Amino acid sequence: MIVALFLAAALAAGADPTPTPAPDTAFPEIGRVRSLAPPCAVMRDVVIPSYQAAQKADKKFGDAQTKLPNYAQVADDPFNRWGVEREMLLSRVDSALTSMMEQTAEMSRLLGDPRISKLAADPQVQNERTALQQMYQAQMARVSILHEFVERERVAVMSHGLDDLSMFSSPQVSMASTPTPQPGQTKTPWGQPSLNGIAFNDAQQMRDWTGQMASEIRISEERAAKTLYPIATGCH
């Protein structure tokens, strides 16, 4: 049954909000939606694929979430901070981020379906649109903040050693060294982690930072599920 998709998410609402890594779970078997009613057609062709895209993005975020505490520890290691391990970990986070961006792009494409546009007359379709937009915005906020972190860390890594080579550089060519992001440098909901150079503390900062994101994304998905569940129950 299609409703199993939303029942599973709705039942999770109100669960322990303690931040945890994104769960590696798959959606239940959902079957086919035969109804041609506009809300049901949107449910089949837009809502379900959007949830599946969000689930894939959550899984990839979970991959990045496991790497970031290790990244902080390596970045704080005075003997290893500019070695290949840091670059490797950052590359893996970046790879997960790329996949997350692909999934959010798919959600954006689905929201562009004219059947779920702001001009749709059916109020249930408008409810579906609002629920998916809110979920998409939360996903995009997470992608944005993680992208900012990766780009700033990449600049820091690439900039290392340039000061020593500056005497051989053309005065027209330069690359500003960007320190680890500090709080308040972004307008996205979660800010940037405040790393202080102490490996244990910074690893925990990463866990707290990504845990908060995972928790908020889960809340956004549960909120959408509660809106969509009554509509789903009417589709067969």
N, C-alpha and C positions, 0 to 999 in steps of 0.2 A: 504494500500500500504506500502511496505517495506520502500520506500523513506521517508515516514512521520517521521520515526525514526531520520533520518539524517537532514531532513529539520528543525525539531524542534530545534535541537542543532545548526545547522548552522545559523539559523535566530537569535539565541541568541548572536552570535559573534558580538562584537562591542557594546554590551550593557554596561550599567554603571558598571565599574569594581570595585566599592566600595565593600569591603569585606562584605559578608552577609552569614548567616548560609546556609548550603547545603539545597536546596529546597526539600521538601517532595513531589515529583511528580513521576508519573509512566510514562513509555513509552507508546506512542500511540499504538493502534492495528496495527500490521504490516503484518498480512497475511502470505501466503506461497510463497516461491521462488521455482519455478518449473525448471528454467533453469539449465542445467547440465554444463554450461561453468565453468571452474575453478574459475574465480573470483566470480561468483554467488554462487557456492557451498561453497566457503570460507565465503562469506557474510552470508549465511544461518546458517552454522554450527560453525563458529568461531567468526565472527564480531558481530553478533547480541547477542549471549550469552555473549561475552566479555563486550559489552555495558551494558547489564543487570546486570552483576556482578559489574561493576563500579558504576552503579546506586544504587545498594544495599549497597555497601561500602560507598557511599556518604551519604546515609540516616543514616547509623550507625555513621558516623563521625559527622553528625548533632546532634545525641544524645549526643555524648561526648562533643561537642562544647557547649551545653547548661549547662553541669555540671562543666566545668573547671573554670569559673569565681567564682562559689560558692565554689569550692575546694580551690581556692586561698584565699578567704575570711576566710574560716575555718582554713586553715593552718596558717594564720596571727593572729588568735584570741588567745591571750595568755592563756585564760581560757579554750579553747576548742580544741586547735590544736592537741592534742594527744587523742582526744576522738573518739567514734565510728562513728561520723558523717564523719570525714575525711576518715576513712577506708571505709565507705559505698560509699562515692562519688568516691574514687579511684577505688573501685571494679566495680562501674558502668562504669567508663571510660574504665577499663580493659576489661569488657564484650563487650563493643562496639568495642574495638580494636581487640579482638579475632574474632569477626564476620568479621571485615575488613580484617584481615589476611586470613580468609577462602576464601573471595571473590577474593583477589589478587592471592591466590594459584590457584583458578579456572581459572583466566585469564592466569596464567603461564601455566597451563595444556593445555588450548586451543591454546596458542601460540606454544605448542609442537606438534600440529597436523602436520604431514608430508606434507599435502597439502599446508601449508603456510610456509614451511621451506625456508631457504636462497637459497636452490637449485632449488626452483620452477622456471620454465622457463617463465611463464606469467608475463609481467611487471606490470599488474594491481594487481596481487597477491602480488608482491613485494611491491607495494604501500600500499596495505592493511596491510602487515606485518609491514612495517615501522610505519604506523599510530598507529597500536595497540601496538607496542613495546614502542613508546613514551608515550602513555597513560598509559601503564602498569608501566613504570619507574616512572612516576609522582605519581601513586598510591602507589608504593613501597616506594618511598621517604617519603610520608606522614605516612605510617605505621611505617617506621623505626624511624622517629623522635618522633612520639607519643609513640612508644614502649620504646624508651630511656627515655623519661620523666616519664612514668609509673614505669619503673624499678627503676629509681633513687629515686623517691618518695616512692616507696615501701620499699627500703632499709632504707631510712630516718625514716620511720614510725616504721619499725621492730627494728631499732637500738636504738630507744628512750628508755632510762632507763638502757641500758646495762652498762653504766659507773658506775651507782649506785650499780650494781650487780657484778662488776668486781672482787671484793675481794673473791666472792664465785665461780668464774669461773676457769676452768682449763686453764693453760697458753697456752695449745695447741689450744684452741677454742677461736676465736675472730671474730668480724664482724665490718668492718670499717664503720663509719658513713659517709654517702655521703650527702653533702648539696644540696640544690636546685640547679639544673643546671644553669650555667652561660653562657653568650654568648661565641661563638667561640669553644665550646667543642664538636662540631659535624660537619661533612662534608656535612650533608644534607642541602637542600636549605634554610630552615627557621630557623636554629639555635634553641636555647632553650630560653624560656622566662626569662628575667632578673627580678626576683622577689626581692623586696626590703623590705618586711615586712609591707608595708602600704596597708591595705586591698583594699581600693578603687582603688589605682594605680595598684595593682597587678591583680585585677579582670579585669581592662581595658587592661593590658598587655596580659591576656589570650584571651580576645576578639580580640585584634589586631593580635595576633599570629595565632589563629585558623582561623580568617577571611582571613588572607593572604594565608593560606593553601587552604581554600575553593575557593578563587579567582583563584589561580594558577591551581588547579585541573580543575576548570571550563574552563579555557583557554586551558588546554591540551585536554579536551574533545571536545571543539569547533574546535580546530586545526585538530584533527583527523576526525571530522565530515566533515569538508571542503574537506579533501582529499578523503573521502569515498563516499561522496554524488554523484559525477559524476559516480562512478562505480555502485552505488545502482540504479541509474535511468535506467541503462541498463539491470537490472535483473527483470524478470517477472515470 
